[in-house]
Amino acid sequence: MPSPAETLPILYRGDWLIAIHKPAGLLVHRSGLDRHETRFALQIQRDQIGRVVWPLHRQAHI
């Protein structure tokens, strides 16, 4: 029996914007930072909501 699909907590969902809680250590997208990683926030979110998503990163204000 296949395992249930992985999901990420949705903090906000509107018509054109979705905000998720991305756990520390989970890459946003494929990267040379870890060529062996198979889990990415973008792919998990796409699978979760059934739509293409693009990243928009928050910025820390100092």
Residue pairs with C-beta under 8 A, 6 or more apart in sequence:
5 47
5 48
6 39
6 44
6 47
6 48
7 44
7 48
8 20
8 21
8 22
8 23
8 41
8 44
8 45
8 48
9 20
9 21
10 18
10 19
10 20
11 19
11 20
11 21
12 18
12 19
13 19
13 49
17 56
18 45
18 49
18 53
20 41
20 45
22 28
22 41
26 39
26 40
26 41
27 33
27 34
27 37
27 39
27 40
27 41
28 40
28 41
28 42
28 55
28 57
29 40
29 41
29 42
29 55
30 37
30 40
31 37
41 55
42 53
42 54
42 55
45 53
46 52
46 53
